[in-house]
Amino acid sequence: MMWMMVGILRIMGTLLLALLGLALFLVLSALFLPVVYRAGGSRSESGDAAGWFQIRWLFGFFRMDYRYPKPGKLTAKILFFPLYDSGKEKILRKKKPQTAAPETAMPDAAPPVPNTPPGPETLRNFRENAGTSLFLYKTRFKVRQFSGNPAKRFRIYARAFLERASQRKIFRRNGPSRKIFLAKKGFPIRAMYAKIKHIPVFLKETKASVEEKAALLRYDRELFRDKETRLLFRRIGHRLFKVLKHIRPRKVRAQIRFGTGSPDTTGYVLGIYGMVSPLLGKHIAITPDFEETVLTGSISAAGHALGWILLLNALKLILDKQLRSFLDNRKTR
């Protein structure tokens, strides 16, 4: 019995050590093994452009590719096992059968207006079947009787609206809603008086808002002019420059044929290229065309990034006390 327990504990310990070793290996690989990227593009004489982008990590154990426009998809693989393929998802989406949409109830349509006065039974049936209220039905029937008299029809609609508004208590007798209604329906003097009366309040609120924003701007100006803040931004710029310098492309190759259609402007561009060509390297070749307007060729770039360098610069920024103090001052202003 004791030997069985010892064997079980030995197996559990071995599995635990294997998992810990695998986790430690993945962490160290993420920190010290570079993530390699490659990108490129080309443009033909017919004007067709193409581009591609690749990422490799752990000696190709993890791969990610994107190509445009042919086949125009993103793929991610671990060894030979695909994790994601946008092209397959598009094919499955196209082959997915379209299910018939469920029949939805049509919105209640207005019933036809009859030529004879409706009785109580007819009105009740219309309300239950078509969902139209007795009020709307009666109003439409009255308007139908005076189809040749627009003034009479307008008075019927206005009277019906006021009757419905009083039933639903849209506005009170002397409430603000009634004043607004009367002002909109033909009492411009009251509306003008209400607007003039509101001018002092509007000016007071505007002045308070302007003073508040001016105080915030003064506070921000003093905060950004502070010596410690300027040193903080200098450190942030230094860290960002280090990160960009680290992830910059190390290998750039290009074969470009260009022309602006004008010999003088083409010569100007070629002169600028001649000045910066020592910085670009030997693998970039530009062929000028002094007669045609053309831009064709291909370009590719490759570089890598190490996780520990990115993590180190990020931690130095996050743990900067001056940065946290600056953020706290911005929140509590």
C-alpha positions, -999 to 999 in steps of 0.1 A, spaced: 0 0 0 28 24 9 46 17 -24 14 25 -43 11 58 -26 47 66 -33 43 57 -69 12 79 -73 30 108 -56 60 103 -79 38 104 -110 20 135 -97 53 152 -89 67 143 -124 36 158 -141 38 189 -119 75 194 -127 68 189 -164 40 215 -164 62 239 -145 91 233 -169 68 239 -199 55 271 -184 91 283 -176 102 273 -212 73 293 -227 80 324 -205 118 323 -213 110 318 -250 87 347 -251 113 369 -234 145 358 -252 135 343 -285 128 369 -311 96 374 -329 105 377 -366 84 396 -390 85 401 -428 64 424 -450 64 433 -486 44 447 -515 46 451 -553 29 470 -580 28 460 -617 27 481 -648 -11 475 -651 -16 491 -617 -24 459 -597 -10 461 -562 -3 432 -538 10 429 -502 19 403 -477 29 401 -440 44 372 -420 52 366 -383 73 337 -371 81 328 -335 99 299 -318 117 288 -350 85 287 -370 65 268 -343 39 296 -345 32 312 -378 8 340 -390 4 350 -426 -17 376 -444 -18 382 -481 -37 407 -501 -55 407 -525 -49 370 -536 -59 350 -518 -68 378 -494 -69 359 -461 -53 356 -427 -40 323 -414 -25 313 -381 -8 279 -375 10 260 -348 33 236 -366 10 221 -393 -22 226 -373 -43 256 -384 -57 278 -356 -75 303 -377 -82 306 -415 -103 335 -427 -106 319 -461 -124 288 -448 -148 309 -427 -158 328 -459 -164 296 -478 -185 282 -449 -204 314 -447 -212 312 -484 -223 275 -482 -245 281 -451 -281 275 -461 -303 304 -458 -332 297 -435 -366 312 -443 -373 342 -423 -402 337 -398 -434 353 -408 -438 385 -389 -470 402 -383 -475 432 -405 -480 465 -388 -516 476 -383 -527 492 -415 -553 519 -417 -587 504 -426 -606 516 -456 -631 543 -449 -667 532 -457 -693 554 -475 -720 547 -448 -719 558 -412 -705 529 -391 -726 514 -364 -714 503 -329 -709 467 -340 -688 477 -370 -666 499 -349 -661 472 -323 -651 447 -350 -627 472 -366 -611 479 -332 -606 442 -324 -595 430 -358 -575 459 -374 -564 474 -341 -577 509 -350 -591 531 -323 -627 544 -324 -614 579 -322 -592 576 -354 -620 558 -373 -646 584 -365 -623 612 -374 -614 597 -408 -651 591 -416 -659 627 -408 -631 640 -430 -642 617 -459 -676 634 -458 -659 668 -465 -633 656 -490 -640 687 -512 -636 713 -484 -600 715 -471 -609 742 -445 -636 720 -430 -613 690 -430 -586 710 -412 -611 722 -385 -622 686 -380 -586 674 -375 -579 703 -351 -610 697 -331 -602 660 -329 -566 667 -318 -578 691 -290 -604 666 -279 -578 638 -277 -553 660 -260 -578 669 -233 -587 632 -228 -550 622 -224 -541 653 -204 -513 663 -227 -513 698 -212 -529 714 -182 -550 745 -182 -523 768 -170 -492 745 -172 -460 751 -191 -469 727 -218 -501 747 -226 -480 778 -229 -456 762 -253 -485 748 -273 -502 782 -275 -469 799 -285 -464 774 -313 -499 776 -325 -501 813 -332 -489 833 -302 -454 845 -312 -454 873 -286 -455 849 -258 -427 828 -273 -405 859 -278 -412 870 -242 -402 836 -229 -369 837 -249 -361 872 -238 -368 863 -202 -344 833 -205 -315 855 -218 -301 864 -184 -301 828 -172 -284 817 -205 -257 844 -201 -251 834 -165 -247 798 -174 -224 806 -203 -202 828 -182 -199 801 -155 -190 775 -182 -164 797 -198 -148 805 -164 -146 768 -155 -130 759 -188 -105 788 -185 -95 776 -150 -89 741 -164 -68 755 -192 -47 775 -168 -42 745 -146 -31 723 -176 -8 750 -188 9 753 -154 10 715 -152 27 710 -186 51 739 -179 64 722 -147 100 711 -148 92 676 -136 65 672 -163 89 682 -190 115 657 -177 88 630 -177 79 636 -213 116 635 -222 119 601 -205 88 588 -223 101 600 -257 135 583 -249 117 550 -241 96 551 -272 126 559 -294 144 528 -279 114 506 -287 111 519 -322 148 516 -328 146 480 -316 117 469 -338 128 488 -369 133 467 -401 169 454 -403 167 443 -439 151 464 -466 152 454 -503 135 474 -531 135 475 -569 115 506 -580 110 522 -613 94 557 -611 87 587 -632 67 619 -627 62 626 -664 84 657 -661 122 655 -663 128 683 -638 107 669 -610 120 634 -617 155 648 -614 147 665 -581 134 632 -566 165 614 -579 187 640 -563 170 636 -529 175 598 -533 212 603 -540 216 623 -508 199 597 -485 211 565 -504 240 559 -480 216 556 -452 192 533 -471 218 507 -479 229 489 -510 198 468 -515 175 496 -527 176 504 -563 156 531 -580 154 534 -617 141 568 -630 120 573 -661 122 608 -674 95 604 -701 65 586 -685 45 588 -653 51 554 -638 55 537 -604 62 500 -604 84 476 -585 86 456 -553 97 462 -518 103 439 -488 114 445 -452 123 422 -423 130 427 -386 126 412 -352 116 421 -317 127 407 -283 101 404 -255 124 413 -227 134 447 -242 97 456 -248 88 445 -213 118 463 -197 108 496 -213 72 492 -205 79 484 -168 102 515 -165 74 537 -178 47 521 -156 68 522 -124 78 559 -130 65 578 -100 63 611 -119 40 595 -145 16 583 -118 17 617 -101 10 634 -135 -20 611 -141 -34 617 -106 -31 654 -111 -50 652 -144 -78 631 -127 -82 654 -97 -81 687 -115 
